[in-house]
Amino acid sequence: MKNCAASSKRQYLNVFKGAIFDQDGLLFDTEAVFEVSWIKAGEELGLPVTAELARSFSGYGKKELEEAASRAFPGANAALLVERAHSLASEAQLATVPVVKPGVREILSFCRENSIRTAVASSSMRHLVEHNLSATNLTSFFDAIVTGRDVERGKPQPDIFLLAAERISVEPSSCIVFEDAFSGIRAAHAAGCFPVLIPDRRMPDDEILKICKARTSLLEAMDLF
């Protein structure tokens, strides 16, 4: 485990009453699906979406995605690109059972055994979150599900984590947030939570290392409690 911030983790032990989890790339190995979907949507619309650009879109809310796509392709129909990429990703996910990431079942069982309230906070659409949790028998491990459609501003704004904390009746400062996406780390930091980076397909830059509290795996993250 690597500390990202200067503060020692010891001061945070035993204070977490809530645990909030991102979905794609964190609970499930689904980021590759989105990557392929973005590239295919770009091809259909004549836009050169690269794998690197697709990865940089990870975790953003719909409005924020459209803004990022507009910056990447000035003058293009960003809303159509986002809609098509989401549609392709939705079709692919609903047709399969997602692969559960290492450590997910263990840390969720740990939370249940220790009366730590849990929530999913995902920018994905609710029906996809519910499908993935149901298909992998993980639904019962969560006390709340919050999606990007439930808030006015998506990640990297703090709204989704503030609402997730509210729905599990835990103060944001007592919530540990597990994220693989940089936008999610920014959102958790802005919400006053304890952001923990679980790297997936991107390695963090100096900004992310500065604002996350730890960089680790889900199995090792249980030591943070």
Helices and strands as residue ranges (DSSP letters): E 2-3, G 9-12, E 18-21, H 31-45, H 51-56, H 62-72, H 78-94, H 104-113, E 117-122, H 126-135, G 139-141, E 144-147, G 148-150, H 159-167, G 172-174, E 175-179, H 182-190, E 194-197, H 206-211, E 214-215, H 218-221, G 222-224
